[in-house]
Amino acid sequence: MRICPKCHAQGIDENQEQCKNCHVRFINLADTIYLDKAQLNEIAEDIIKNPRVLLFTLLFGIAVVFFVNEYAESRVSKSIADMKEKTDAQLSAAYQDMTTKIAAEFQQQRVKDIVAQVAASQASNLLVQQISPEIDSFRSYTSNTLAEFDDSFQSFQKQSTNALADLRATTQFSLLVTKAFSDDYASFKQLLRISQDTNSAFKKEADKSYGTIYSRLLTEPGSFENSGVDWKQNGIDFEKESFKQLAEDVQSSTNLTIGNEALLLRAVTQNERFPKYDRINLLISIMTNSPSITLRNEACY
């Protein structure tokens, strides 16, 4: 296939040697030489250093001397100008032919694919070289940050667990003290055990609370007659009720205060009109089963 190296028009007619548009000789793509840039530079240097070119230049110099001797200065100048013009034209034609072949070479799809592959490979390598350090640095930073966060979270979790355990223990102890001050015998007994435990964090508070409750137990509750309580208004008729009824009042009355329950117990157990056997059994029952600290304490006297 023949094409115009200048306008790339195809030469269909085999007898046609030149392009009708550019008047430049057609070239055959099959004869195109595939050269790279280094090869082109080497060829250009060879052209300049070619012995024929040097010989031509030498002959040209000799001719100039000859013409200077034979013709007038104006003729010599004209001849030199013509010779220079022809030389420039030949060099220009040679350069044009060479660049045309190079341009035709780069029009080939094979060459385009090779250039694209090389460019893509180089771009990929450059991208990897530029981004890889940043990616490694980010990975290292992320790993360190996650490790620090994990350590901080575990420390916080441990502190929170300990604080929650302390709060739960403090709350339970506070409830225990409250129940003990409310005359609950089981809480009072447990408060005593804590006050005797040297390893307990609440030993000091337990010992103080126990001492306060114990001191209150030592206080004399007074007498039944001088208590100032309207027993009948509280549903208790001491003169008419039987021993069994009064015993139930002592242990289950909801109208009496803790101190008044102790006064009623004393009055019942010291009254000679009730059998001694019943009175002793009542005291034993109170000391064994009563949930009240005050009643148990009163039953011991």
BASESE-423003 format. One record per atom (N, C-alpha, C, O): x, y, z; residue in one letter. Coordinates in steps of 0.001 Angstrom, whole numbers, plus 500000, padded with zeros to 6 digits. Example, Ala and Ser with C-alpha at 12.3 -4.5 7.8 and 13.67 -1.06 7.14 Angstrom:
513190494310507800A512300495500507800A513200496700507800A514236496681508465A512850497750507080S513670498940507140S512900500030507870S513409501138508039S
This chain:
500857498806500000M500000500000500000M500891501240500000M501840501346500777M500557502184499100R501345503413498993R500518504586499515R499314504680499277R501222505500500254I500544506694500775I501453507890500567I502662507766500371I500808509080500617C501584510330500536C502155510610501915C501382510673502871C503428510778502072P504009511029503408P503612512368503984P503791512610505178P503075513241503151K502745514581503634K501282514682504066K500987515082505192K500346514306503141C498910514413503445C498278513065503729C497097513008504071C499043511951503596H498590510592503865H497519510110502898H496773509184503217H497431510729501712A496495510246500689A497016508944500117A498228508763499998A496106508018499753Q496497506720499219Q496729506812497707Q495997507480496976Q497766506119497281G498066506047495831G497426504823495237G497980503727495322G496267504990494635I495522503848494073I496076503429492718I496236502245492423I496364504445491905D496888504171490544D498368503787490642D499183504569491131D498714502574490172E500085502090490257E501040502873489357E502245502897489608E500514503512488317N501359504282487399N501600505697487899N502432506426487359N500862506076488940Q501009507429489471Q502120507435490512Q502033506736491522Q503173508228490265E504340508260491142E504219509311492233E504795509137493307E503491510392491997Q503421511500492935Q501980511755493362Q501030511393492668Q501848512392494530C500536512808495038C500044513982494203C500794514926493957C498800513931493768K498241515012492970K498112516293493768K498160517388493209K497944516154495098N497737517343495929N499049517991496363N499180519214496331N500033517162496772C501270517695497343C502452517611496382C503484518240496615C502308516828495286H503405516604494338H504630516008495024H505774516303494680H504338515144496024V505394514440496741V505288512961496378V504188512417496275V506435512316496185R506434510923495778R505768510046496858R505950510249498059R505003509080496381F504379508121497292F505452507224497907F506503506982497313F505158506739499117I506040505758499754I505234504503500042I504023504551500255I505942503371500042N505303502082500294N505430501759501792N506533501720502337N504267501528502455L504290501239503892L505050499959504210L505606499801505296L505061499043503234A505796497789503469A507285498021503581A508010497251504211A507737499118502944D509169499425502973D509522500366504115D510672500782504256D508542500691504914T508789501642506006T509741501043507025T509609499881507409T510677501828507447I511670501378508430I511189501775509823I510833502929510061I511183500819510729Y510745501090512100Y511956501456512940Y512777500608513288Y512040502698513246L513200503199514000L512723503890515266L511653504497515303L513562503780516323D513251504534517525D514040505845517520D514766506137516570D513894506619518574K514511507944518599K516026507861518597K516697508643517924K516564506911519351A518028506766519410A518601506405518037A519654506902517638A517888505536517329Q518357505139515993Q518307506312515024Q519188506475514179Q517253507133515159L517137508303514278L518281509282514520L518862509821513577L518598509506515798N519715510406516109N521025509859515557N521857510616515058N521206508541515647E522427507907515137E522523508061513621E523599508320513083E521378507897512930I521373508053511461I521696509485511070I522459509729510135I521098510448511808A521358511860511491A522844512182511653A523421512901510838A523460511643512715E524884511883512914E525720511222511820E526729511766511371E525268510015511395D525993509319510308D525924510091509005D526886510137508238D524743510709508761I524594511503507539I525585512668507524I526236512962506522I525661513313508693I526550514480508771I528012514067508628I528815514778508025I528349512881509205K529746512423509184K530068511530507977K531182511017507869K529110511346507081N529298510470505918N530461510972505055N530513512164504752N531401510098504647P532536510525503791P532086511165502488P532744512061501960P530953510693501979R530479511288500726R530088512741500923R530352513605500086R529443512980502074V529074514373502361V530337515216502530V530434516335502027V531314514636503261L532576515370503450L533299515582502119L533860516646501859L533268514527501277L533907514649499953L533200515692499114L533809516490498401L531849515645499239F531081516647498483F531426518048498941F531533518972498135F531595518191500209T531942519525500759T533339519938500283T533567521098499938T534266518981500268L535624519282499817L535644519672498344L536298520636497945L534914518901497552L534837519219496117L534177520570495892L534528521352495008L533186520784496766F532505522077496654F533479523224496940F533418524266496286F534366523039497903G535362524077498213G536356524271497071G536729525390496719G536774523120496500I537715523225495368I537064523934494190I537673524755493504I535781523576493984A535060524212492873A534932525704493092A535046526511492170A534689526044494363V534565527473494664V535872528214494329V535871529297493744V536984527579494727V538294528219494436V538499528356492931V538990529367492428V538093527272492223F538257527290490775F537429528396490138F537890529156489287F536159528446490602F535293529463490019F535738530873490385F535540531817489619F536327531004491539V536827532335491927V537947532775490985V538088533939490610V538717531772490638N539834532097489746N539377532348488305N539988533145487593N538313531676487877E537896531744486490E536889532849486212E536852533437485131E536077533105487224Y534985534065486962Y535108535282487890Y535909535326488824Y534302536209487584A534285537445488374A533629537190489726A532963536177489944A533839538126490602E533339537973491973E531826537827492005E531303537076492829E531121538513491144S529674538397491138S529217537005490708S528256536454491246S529941536441489709R529600535103489228R529847534059490309R529066533128490504R530972534252491008V531316533323492097V530259533381493205V529849532351493740V529841534560493528S528838534724494589S527538534053494204S526887533397495018S527167534232492929K525934533619492460K526045532088492475K525112531382492857K527218531603492048S527419530150492029S527383529580493445S526808528521493695S528008530306494354I528004529840495757I526582529823496301I526189528885496994I525822530846495990A524437530909496451A523623529767495873A522843529122496573A523821529520494554D523089528416493935D523473527080494558D522619526238494838D524776526902494769M525234525652495360M524685525472496777M524299524367497159M524651526521497529K524116526461498900K522633526127498880K522135525346499691K521945526742497927E520512526493497811E520245525032497474E519353524402498043E521034524502496537K520863523104496158K521192522166497329K520504521175497571K522282522520498052T522667521689499194T521592521703500274T521250520666500842T521065522895500547D519997523006501533D518767522226501107D518101521581501917D518485522302499819A517316521587499299A517493520085499446A516563519374499827A518698519606499140Q518955518169499264Q518876517710500734Q518289516675501048Q519476518503501607L519423518169503025L517988518232503565L517565517408504375L517258519251503077S515870519394503495S515041518214503009S514194517687503730S515309517807501752A514560516660501215A514880515393501987A513993514593502283A516172515214502314A516557514028503076A515911514037504468A515436513004504939A515896515184505113Y515290515316506444Y513778515081506376Y513187514423507232Y513163515663505296Q511728515498505114Q511367514036504900Q510383513536505445Q512182513360504095D511934511946503834D512063511117505116D511266510216505377D513082511445505902M513307510710507148M512174510939508148M511680509990508756M511767512190508317T510686512503509263T509356511934508791T508513511542509598T509179511896507473T507943511312506927T507859509836507275T506806509346507683T508974509125507113K509004507708507452K508767507492508951K508098506543509362K509335508401509756I509127508297511214I507660508528511564I507088507808512383I507051509544510932A505643509830511177A504777508656510769A503843508291511482A505081508063509623A504324506897509167A504476505728510142A503531504976510381A505682505590510698E505932504514511665E505035504655512899E504468503675513382E504916505869513394F504139506092514605F502638506061514353F501849506086515297F502241506006513088Q500833505842512770Q500399504385512883Q499201504101512901Q501350503462512959Q501031502042513054Q500420501734514420Q500889502230515444Q499347500894514427Q498662500540515670Q499578499795516621Q499485499967517837Q500458498971516083R501393498215516905R502260499145517729R502475498924518921R502767500212517066V503627501174517766V502822501925518830V503304502168519936V501583502290518471K500733502998519441K500491502138520683K500547502634521808K500218500823520470D499981499925521599D501209499810522487D501105499809523713D502388499713521846I503630499601522625I503851500850523468I504190500763524648I503654502020522846V503837503289523571V502849503384524737V503211503804525836V501573502981524479A500566503045525535A500915502108526689A500768502471527855A501384500888526357Q501746499932527403Q502914500442528238Q502899500350529465Q503920500977527563V505084501506528290V504676502667529180V505106502761530329V503828503568528635A503390504725529424A502574504278530633A502751504797531735A501668503299530420A500847502819531532A501700502153532599A501467502338533793A502695501374532165S503578500706533118S504367501720533943S504483501592535162S504906502727533259Q505675503758533959Q504779504528534926Q505174504826536053Q503546504852534462A502629505593535338A502277504771536564A502214505298537675A502046503464536364S501724502591537493S502876502518538490S502671502582539702S504105502382537953N505283502321538841N505448503607539627N505731503580540825N505269504740538946L505401506035539627L504324506181540707L504592506684541799L503094505732540386L502006505841541346L502277504999542589L502048505441543715L502770503777542369V503098502890543485V504214503493544344V504152503468545573V505241504039543667Q506371504627544411Q505924505822545247Q506447506048546338Q504953506591544737Q504514507787545455Q503534507441546578Q503585508030547658Q502638506475546314I501557506209547262I501948505182548327I501481505265549463I502799504216547972S503141503142548916S503631503662550266S503161503174551294S504559504635550316P504995505142551635P503843505733552440P503779505569553659P502922506431551743E501791507030552448E500864505945553001E500363506051554120E500647504900552196I499794503806552643I500415503102553854I499721502797554823I501723502848553791D502409502200554912D502340503054556170D502128502555557275D502527504374555969S502463505280557112S501066505298557716S500914505311558938S500031505300556851F498654505299557343F498337504008558088F497684504021559132F498816502880557526R498590501597558193R499241501573559573R498643501113560546R500464502072559645S501175502097560926S500452502990561929S500279502626563092S500028504175561458Y499319505109562344Y498009504503562829Y497668504592564009Y497260503868561880T495979503255562242T496185502135563252T495435502022564222T497207501303563023S497483500185563935S497831500700565329S497328500186566329S498697501720565392N499081502277566696N497893502919567401N497717502777568611N497070503639566607T495909504311567192T494919503301567752T494377503488568842T494683502218566993L493758501186567458L494295500500568717L493540500181569635L495603500283568741A496205499651569921A496048500554571149A495706500084572234A496302501855570964E496147502797572073E494689502860572531E494400502894573727E493769502874571544F492355502914571893F491950501661572659F491203501734573634F492448500514572212D492118499249572879D492629499250574312D491934498815575230D493871499750574500D494427499825575859D493597500764576731D493286500453577881D493241501930576158S492463502911576918S491085502359577264S490581502555578369S490482501657576288F489149501111576528F489188500032577604F488318499981578474F490204499170577540Q490310498120578554Q490537498719579941Q489981498248580934Q491370499773579991S491613500441581274S490330501078581789S490002500974582971S489599501748580877F488335502379581269F487328501335581721F486615501528582706F487276500210580980Q486346499143581336Q486670498570582711Q485775498287583507Q487968498402582977K488376497880584276K488019498857585393K487500498463586438K488310500153585154Q487989501163586155Q486479501252586388Q486017501396587520Q485715501161585280S484256501229585409S483723500028586186S482832500161587024S484285498849585893T483852497644586607T484148497756588100T483317497413588941T485366498250588417N485739498419589822N484857499456590512N484422499272591649N484601500572589781A483772501628590360A482348501139590578A481719501468591584A481840500348589627L480490499807589771L480413498831590940L479440498814591694L481461498019591075A481489497076592196A481540497825593532A480872497444594494A482340498895593577D482417499701594802D481072500352595113D480640500396596265D480421500855594066L479126501504594268L478091500505594749L477291500806595635L478108499296594155R477154498267594564R477391497869596033R476448497710596809R478665497715596386A478984497329597766A478579498426598750A478050498145599825A478835499684598365T478471500815599232T476966500904599409T476471501161600506T476231500685598298T474761500727598374T474221499624599271T473338499861600095T474754498422599109Q474300497307599939Q474595497553601417Q473780497239602284Q475771498117601691F476121498405603096F475200499482603666F474784499397604821F474884500489602861S473987501560603326S472601501008603634S471983501392604628S472112500107602782L470813499476603047L470863498637604317L469908498605605093L471976497970604516L472141497154605714L472098498023606977L471426497675607947L472808499140606962V472813500048608115V471413500610608366V470977500716609512V470707500971607276T469353501517607405T468409500516608056T467625500876608933T468484499247607623K467630498212608200K467996497936609659K467125497672610488K469302498001609963A469729497780611349A469200498883612263A468757498616613380A469250500126611777F468719501241612574F467191501184612656F466583501828613510F466575500402611754S465110500245611785S464690499059612641S463560498584612533S465595498578613491D465314497521614471D465274496127613842D464601495235614359D465996495932612724D466047494606612102D467201493810612706D468365494185612570D466865492709613372Y467874491935614097Y468885491288613156Y470077491290613466Y468454490728612004A469364490064611066A470407491057610527A471579490710610378A469977492283610240S470904493297609754S471872493715610854S473057493943610607S471345493811612069F472185494178613212F473274493119613444F474418493455613749F472911491857613297K473861490760613482K474924490777612383K476104490551612649K474496491046611146Q475453491104610037Q476374492315610184Q477541492260609796Q475852493400610740L476662494596610981L477755494287611995L478865494809611898L477443493454612948L478439493036613944L479557492234613281L480731492427613596L479196491337612365R480221490535611682R481148491415610835R482355491177610787R480595492414610180I481425493307609364I482364494116610243I483515494350609874I481881494544611404S482718495351612305S483885494543612862S484880495113613309S483764493201612836Q484829492333613339Q485751491824612231Q486738491145612511Q485433492149610974D486224491703609815D487299492747609505D486992493848609049D488558492392609756T489649493360609540T489903493631608054T490528494634607709T489431492758607184N489647492937605739N488513493698605050N488605493999603860N487479494001605765S486336494690605161S486619496181604999S487196496818605881S486203496722603859A486389498159603605A485422498994604441A485595500206604571A484403498343605006F483381499075605773F483485498781607267F482540499028608017F484620498258607695K484777497885609101K484542499083610033K483818498976611022K485151500197609711K485058501376610572K483616501869610653K483122502153611744K482934501974609511E481547502456609508E480628501467610216E479708501867610929E480886500149610014A480054499129610650A480214499168612169A479236499049612907A481445499333612627D481709499384614080D481021500596614707D480474500507615806D481052501723614004K480417502940614526K478901502787614588K478274503151615582K478312502242613512S476847502066613484S476403501049614533S475394501244615210S477150499984614658Y476809498967615661Y476853499563617065Y475969499305617881Y477880500358617341G478005500981618659G476848501913618947G476362501965620077G476394502656617936T475269503574618141T473986502810618481T473246503194619386T473735501725617745I472520500938617993I472598500251619358I471607500193620087I473757499741619692Y473930499054620976Y473728500020622145Y473131499661623160Y474226501235621996S474044502247623058S472562502570623243S472108502797624365S471818502589622156R470381502857622252R469657501736622980R468674501987623677R470131500495622828L469510499353623502L469702499415625024L468887498899625788L470781500049625436L471057500149626866L470188501189627560L470137501231628789L469509502022626792T468643503057627365T467373502416627935T466733501608627263T467015502764629146E465834502201629796E464583502699629082E464410503911628959E463702501819628604P462516502245627861P461448502942628713P460511503521628162P461571502895630043G460557503534630893G459626502490631501G459947501302631542G458487502942631965S457535502020632574S456237502014631776S455937502957631043S455482500945631930F454241500797631203F453225501878631608F452519502446630775F453185502135632925E452201503081633440E452538504519633043E451639505309632758E453798504853633024N454210506239632768N454633506485631310N455298507473630998N454240505588630460S454677505738629063S453944506851628338S454425507387627340S452749507194628866G451962508237628201G451239507742626971G450703508534626196G451222506431626788V450565505865625605V449126505537625944V448857504952626993V448181505909625062D446781505536625219D446626504166624599D446362504033623404D446795503144625431W446816501780624926W445486501375624299W445449500677623286W444393501825624919K443087501477624373K442873502080622988K442274501462622108K443375503295622814Q443252503926621498Q444036503147620438Q443693503187619256Q445091502438620862N445884501618619955N445345500192619859N445996499305619306N444137499986620410G443485498679620277G443911497669621310G443750496468621091G444458498118622450I444947497188623461I444273497524624808I444421498624625340I443538496549625331D442912496702626657D443625495738627588D443296494553627653D444597496262628299F445481495437629112F444723494693630203F445112493585630574F443629495291630734E442913494704631844E441982493583631407E441726492666632188E441469493630630183K440466492668629733K441028491590628800K440508490475628764K442064491905628060E442581490940627076E443268489774627781E443838489918628862E443194488634627140S443864487449627669S445359487520627375S445835488366626618S446075486597628004F447531486542627774F447846486286626298F448768486878625737F447076485409625687K447312485070624273K447117486289623372K447888486521622441K446059487071623670Q445805488267622874Q446917489298623049Q447362489914622081Q447362489479624294L448429490444624549L449747489993623910L450507490820623404L450017488680623932A451233488157623303A451233488427621803A452265488755621219A450049488283621183E449931488591619759E450128490078619498E450738490463618501E449605490920620405D449789492367620264D451276492734620312D451749493594619569D451987492061621200V453425492355621329V454176492043620039V455042492812619621V453848490926619412Q454632490446618281Q454114490901616913Q454853490855615929Q452850491341616842S452316491653615507S451552492953615403S450964493233614358S451541493758616453S450804495009616389S451490495975615418S452710496139615420S450645496610614583T451183497587613611T450987499018614096T451428499969613450T450320499161615243N450034500509615743N451066500995616751N451122502188617050N451889500082617281L452831500444618335L454214500734617748L454641500147616753L454886501666618415T456278501932618043T457154500855618641T456693500031619432T458442500864618254I459371499850618749I459506499915620272I459504498884620945I459622501114620801G459765501275622254G458529500838623006G458631500232624072G457354501140622457N456110500762623119N455888499253623084N455289498703624009N456352498579622052E456280497127622009E457084496524623169E456651495568623813E458274497112623419A459112496630624530A458428496872625879A458513496029626772A457742498029626035L457027498325627275L455884497343627488L455655496880628605L455163497024626403L454048496089626512L454558494695626852L453950493984627652L455690494300626234L456270492996626561L456658492924628029L456415491910628683L457255493980628553R457643493986629969R456411493895630868R456403493166631860R455394494631630512A454171494641631330A453504493271631348A453010492829632385A453489492604630204V452840491291630118V453632490240630881V453058489457631638V454954490217630684T455780489167631279T455997489367632772T456390488428633464T455747490584633291Q455906490833634729Q454574490818635484Q454536490978636704Q453501490626634747N452181490630635401N451922489263636039N451959488238635359N451658489256637355E451507488026638127E450194487303637851E450035486141638227E449233487995637185R447944487341636947R448011486322635806R447095485525635602R449153486378635055F449324485403633971F450254484293634449F451185484553635212F450017483082634018P450876481962634456P452340482214634084P452665482723633011P453203481831635026K454645482031634816K455159481220633635K456042481659632899K454611480070633471Y455023479195632370Y454776479876631012Y455622479831630119Y453596480506630878D453259481196629626D454184482389629399D454619482674628284D454460483064630498R455319484247630363R456731483854629922R457325484522629076R457271482768630495I458619482314630124I458653481847628657I459599482152627931I457635481120628233N457571480669626833N457513481854625859N458092481814624773N456799482905626275L456733484102625428L458105484732625279L458498485129624182L458839484825626390L460191485407626333L461113484563625453L461902485091624670L460994483213625601I461832482320624781I461502482500623294I462399482536622452I460233482611622988S459802482795621594S460322484115621031S460770484186619887S460254485153621854I460745486469621403I462244486412621144I462703486905620114I463018485823622051M464472485754621896M464890484875620719M465966485053620149M464029483931620367T464382482986619290T463921483455617913T464643483302616928T462731484020617845N462120484260616529N461869485714616175N461643486023615005N461900486606617132S461515487979616825S462537488661615902S463744488545616116S462050489367614881P462961490113613997P463390491447614595P464195492163614000P462846491795615796S463129493092616411S464299493006617382S464353492136618251S465226493928617209I466371493990618128I465899494373619529I466339493804620527I464999495344619579T464552495870620866T463797494824621670T463994494701622879T462918494059620988L462165493024621697L463078491914622193L462909491425623310L464036491515621380R464985490486621822R465777490980623036R466019490238623988R466166492242622973N466937492812624068N466092492871625351N466576492563626440N464821493272625199E463922493353626358E463647491976626937E463497491824628149E463579490961626058A463285489616626530A464430489029627349A464221488084628110A465620489567627208C466791489069627934C466840489582629362C467596489042630169C466061490605629708Y466135491168631055Y465042490606631937Y464949490967633110Y
